[in-house]
Amino acid sequence: MVLAVDPTVDRLTRRMRSPDFEDWKRKVKSVAGCTRPVHLSGRWAIRDAHSGAELASRTGAVMSPCGNRREAVCPACSDRYAADAFHLLRAGLSGGSKDVPETVAETPRLFLTLTAPSFGPVHNRRVSPTTGKTMPCACGSFHHEHDPARGQPLDPDSYDYTGHVLWQAHAGVLWSRFRTYLLRHLAGLVGLRVREIGEHVRVSYAKVAEYQRRGIIHFHAVIRLDGPEGPADPPPAWATSELLDHAVRTASRAVSVTGYDRGGNPHVLGWGEQIDVRPIRAANASRVENEHGEITDDRLASYVAKYATKGTSTSEAVDKPIRSQGHLDLLAINPHHRRIIQTAWNLGAPQRCADCHPHGEHTSNGCPCQQRATCQSCGGCGQTSGPLEHLNLRRWAHMLAFRGHFLSKSQHYSTTFTRIRGDRRQYRHHQVLDELGVDEDEITVINHWAMTHVGHDSPEETELAEALAQQIRHDRKQRYEQEKRS
């Protein structure tokens, strides 16, 4: 009897038995299993600043991590990004870093979730708050947790896709206006003028955008009240969590922005009715009953950092900009997300000026008027007009029209990604110097690298890199659990 050989295992085995596999494995481990590494060729050396003698050197090809934050693109770099995001958020909650003192844990802090309004009923999975049992959807069915129907409109033809896209494109503006209104409402609650509120308190925040199943984002935000000089300056006694809670709720209801469709019709856009505001307690504080809705520093930082690595949808299918209608037709995504992208693509289509094209817009299927010979000249104008031009919707169609950052913060909330990554590079640099037994002022560092290509050379290498990334993550989690137990 002859046993069949699994072709998948066979091709992976051949790569693992190749002469250069151990060298390749060492390089992949150095980038924590990155699936899209940047390949560099060049030379690195450390020389004695006085004698010129080389103390250490490396010549040849190396790998550098791609740094993509999306879990669907590169799990390894996404994992590192989430870790950096955790430290950034945690520093603003509990302090203890170079930029934020530990006293921020005693300031008024809230965890806020702002949602989008409804643009039409969708399939959902409701759970009874009293019994915990799953309740039927409006369609009459019971949807399980991973049912692909969840988030899809009950009636796609009546769903307001134009309003959906316009809200998504203005979400960043809504957040900016919310910050302005929050200061105004704080000033009104304590009897101060708006221009005077900055002399008493400073509002610091960090927020993360998360996509819901219906393809629209909502914001998770940590909001903190500091003194006027920043986190090291305590806020006044009247600045309490209850005051901040009231100001957040009233400001969110007052915010609106007006967007316009291609016909110039106004759409008044605001936050949804669902708003969740929860106080934050320090991780080492005494236990508080769950009905108060409080959440700890560590739990919150982990929760928010997780969403910083997610993609545009539950399918994680649209991770690159769309360049053409043909590219759009090839996307393997659910019908609802496809229609959102199609709406954004159509709304973002260029509009020819009336002087060059008096008979209507020039479409990809040809000129809509009968004077085609006359209208050939309209293509040379290239001018666009209309209320949607500044939104640049075609560029952001793959993001379902969301044009903002997934993670952003105020200047004084905490440290920065740049500083976190710089500290990591300095730590590794000083590790090398300690091994060589030299000081910083005694050496000269030479770095000369040029990029050769991006990504692994075969599908087998990509699969093996993903396996190494999973093993590295598993080992790190085990070490963390052991440290907690000890």
C-alpha angles and dihedrals in degrees: 000000000000117000117220116241116232104238091210093056091042096057092045090049091052091054092047091052094050116114095244097047097102092051090048091048091052091053093047091050089052088062093042093248098308109186095206104037123176109238115218132187124199144071141297125190143165115214133188105255093219107037099026091228116149112244096180136357144173126197130181134036126346137171128237123194117256092228095216111159096206115103091208091058102040121359093190097054090039089056091052091047090052090051091051090046090051092054092045092052094040091052090057092048103044104012121207095135129109091263103039127045122220090248090082087080087071096052125095108278133174137186108220131190118193118189137193123254122255118273093181139330116288135189110271143168110238122193124200110246091214105042101021090227122140113257125210120265121242086261089062096248131113109236119206120223096265098037107141089215091070111107093019115123118257087222112019092188093061096040112113099237093163091054090045093054094043092050091048092050091050097043092103091051090049091054092048091052091046089058090051093048091047091061091046093052093046089053092049093050094055097037098252131133116250093245090053099052092081089062090063110031141013122210112220123185147168121200138185128199117223127189117231121214091260088064100254129111133237127191128241110197139178110212122191133182114222133174118270092269095054137256095336090057115077116229121244120274093255091060101095135158090248091055091048090048092054093046092049093052096047094043093051091053093049097051121100139150130195120232128183132218125218091278092055093250112151123239117194106216127195143146122294124258093252111087125163120200119178130174118237122227128195117266092240095046122114117275115275125203115261095239089073088064094224123158131200128241097246096044092048095048091051092046095051096040090055092063092050089074099048125108133229097285146006089265091054087213105132108063101138134056117267113241104182146006089258091057089051092052091055096055113118098213137124118281094250095055090043090056092048090053092045091051092050090047092051095044089051095052113125118257118217117227117258094238094060096035112030095163098063139279121332107240132197089249093058138276112319094218129075096242097079094152091054094045096055088091093062092077092067095062099068092186119144129198140172139086096285100056095094092054092065089206098176091059090054099036091107088058089055087254095302106140102179137090120275092221124025137153142186118265097255100037096098144303123322136246088244092058094044091052092042091053089051092052091047091050092054092044092054090046088061092046091051090052090051092044096231136121130237094253092052099062144059119215120213119197122174117159135156126195116245103176145326128245135019121304097239142017088250091060091049092052092047091048090053090051091050090049091053091049092049091050092047092050092049092051091050091052090049092051090049091051090050092051093048 
